[in-house]
Each structure stands twice: as C-alpha cells, then as structure tokens.
Amino acid sequence: MNKLFPLLLCASPALADPVHEWGGALPSSVTISEVHDGYLVTYHNRLVSSLTVERFAVDLDGIVAAGAVDAGNYMIPDVMMVTPPPGWDCSPCSVTVEENAAGSVLLFPRLLG
C-alpha cells in the first residue's frame, strides 16, 4: 500500500491544477478557465505519439472538472468527455477535436426547479 499512496495522491481531484498536460515537446492539454456564465474546459489537441485514454482533473477556484480524452490514432480526431462536479451541468459534455485544434465544454450551475 505504501508504494501506491503517491500514485493515489497524484490522481486526487483535490490536488488538481488548472492545466493538465501530456505528450512530447508540444504537449496536448486540458485547461479550465472562468467565463461570465460558468467555467470553460478546453482541450488543446496536439499530435502525440500514443494511442491512449488520458484521464484528467482540472481545478479552478474549487470547481473540479474530471474526464478523459480518447486519443485517436495519429490524424483521427480525439474526443474529450467531461464529468461536471456536483451541482453543475455541461454543454456539450463531450467534444470531438481535430489534430492541432481546440474544443471546449461549458460548465454552468445546475438550475433547480
């Protein structure tokens, strides 16, 4: 268990940053930023040399968006899927992003009623 403890800490959303990067010299990234009606989670797709599902958690002001990027093979577009935090919704909750492009998901407070 002691060997796994640092890995669990790294994956904890409570320790998330506003930027999650992976890949080579020009990495792909997921960022979160505040906008007038909520938060924007943006995936910046760069050509990285791995077929993978990259899991992420990004945090700004205690708003943590978690999700995954399904990285397609080379020039196949990637798909980012976002899970909003409790009390929040997203629109859309997934976005397809071409290579060397960006796509965003809007997080906004859930309306009760």
C-alpha positions as CSV (number, residue, x, y, z in Angstrom):
1,M,0.0,0.0,0.0
2,N,2.8,2.4,0.8
3,K,4.1,2.3,-2.8
4,L,0.6,3.1,-4.2
5,F,0.0,6.1,-1.8
6,P,1.9,8.6,-4.0
7,L,0.0,7.4,-7.1
8,L,-3.3,7.9,-5.3
9,L,-2.3,11.4,-4.3
10,C,-1.4,12.3,-7.9
11,A,-4.8,11.2,-9.1
12,S,-6.8,13.0,-6.5
13,P,-9.1,15.8,-7.9
14,A,-8.5,17.8,-4.7
15,L,-4.8,18.2,-5.9
16,A,-5.7,19.1,-9.5
17,D,-4.3,22.1,-11.2
18,P,-6.0,24.4,-13.8
19,V,-3.8,22.7,-16.5
20,H,-3.3,19.0,-17.3
21,E,-0.6,18.3,-19.9
22,W,0.8,15.1,-21.6
23,G,2.8,14.2,-24.6
24,G,6.1,15.4,-26.0
25,A,7.8,18.8,-26.5
26,L,4.4,20.3,-27.7
27,P,2.0,18.6,-25.4
28,S,-1.7,18.2,-25.5
29,S,-3.5,19.8,-22.6
30,V,-6.8,20.3,-20.9
31,T,-7.4,23.7,-19.1
32,I,-10.2,25.2,-17.1
33,S,-10.9,29.0,-17.1
34,E,-13.7,31.2,-15.7
35,V,-16.2,32.7,-18.1
36,H,-19.1,35.0,-17.4
37,D,-21.7,32.2,-17.1
38,G,-19.5,29.4,-15.6
39,Y,-16.3,27.6,-16.5
40,L,-14.8,26.6,-19.8
41,V,-12.9,23.2,-20.0
42,T,-10.8,23.3,-23.2
43,Y,-8.8,20.5,-24.8
44,H,-5.8,21.6,-26.9
45,N,-5.2,18.7,-29.3
46,R,-1.6,18.2,-30.4
47,L,-0.3,15.2,-32.3
48,V,1.2,12.9,-29.7
49,S,2.6,9.5,-30.5
50,S,0.4,7.3,-28.3
51,L,-3.0,5.7,-28.6
52,T,-4.4,6.2,-25.2
53,V,-7.2,7.3,-23.0
54,E,-5.8,10.2,-20.9
55,R,-7.7,10.8,-17.7
56,F,-7.6,14.3,-16.2
57,A,-8.9,16.5,-13.4
58,V,-8.6,20.3,-13.6
59,D,-9.4,22.7,-10.8
60,L,-10.1,26.4,-10.6
61,D,-11.5,28.1,-7.5
62,G,-12.5,24.7,-6.1
63,I,-14.5,23.8,-9.2
64,V,-13.1,20.4,-10.3
65,A,-13.9,19.0,-13.8
66,A,-12.8,15.4,-14.3
67,G,-12.9,13.4,-17.5
68,A,-11.0,11.7,-20.2
69,V,-9.6,12.3,-23.7
70,D,-9.8,9.3,-26.1
71,A,-6.8,10.0,-28.3
72,G,-7.4,8.7,-31.8
73,N,-4.7,7.1,-33.9
74,Y,-2.5,9.8,-35.4
75,M,-4.8,12.1,-37.6
76,I,-8.0,10.6,-36.3
77,P,-9.8,13.3,-34.2
78,D,-9.8,12.9,-30.4
79,V,-12.8,13.0,-28.1
80,M,-12.9,14.8,-24.8
81,M,-15.6,13.7,-22.3
82,V,-16.2,15.8,-19.2
83,T,-18.0,14.9,-15.9
84,P,-19.2,18.1,-14.2
85,P,-18.8,18.5,-10.5
86,P,-21.9,18.1,-8.2
87,G,-24.4,20.9,-8.7
88,W,-23.1,21.7,-12.2
89,D,-24.1,20.7,-15.7
90,C,-22.1,20.8,-19.0
91,S,-22.9,21.6,-22.6
92,P,-21.9,19.7,-24.5
93,C,-20.4,17.0,-22.2
94,S,-18.2,15.7,-25.0
95,V,-16.5,17.3,-27.9
96,T,-14.6,15.9,-30.9
97,V,-11.4,17.8,-31.6
98,E,-9.3,17.6,-34.8
99,E,-5.5,17.5,-34.6
100,N,-3.8,20.9,-33.8
101,A,-7.2,22.4,-32.8
102,A,-9.1,23.1,-29.7
103,G,-12.6,22.3,-28.4
104,S,-14.4,23.4,-25.3
105,V,-17.1,22.2,-22.9
106,L,-19.1,24.8,-20.8
107,L,-19.7,24.1,-17.1
108,F,-22.7,26.0,-15.7
109,P,-24.6,25.9,-12.4
110,R,-27.5,23.4,-12.4
111,L,-30.8,25.1,-12.2
112,L,-33.1,23.5,-9.6
113,G,-36.7,23.5,-10.2
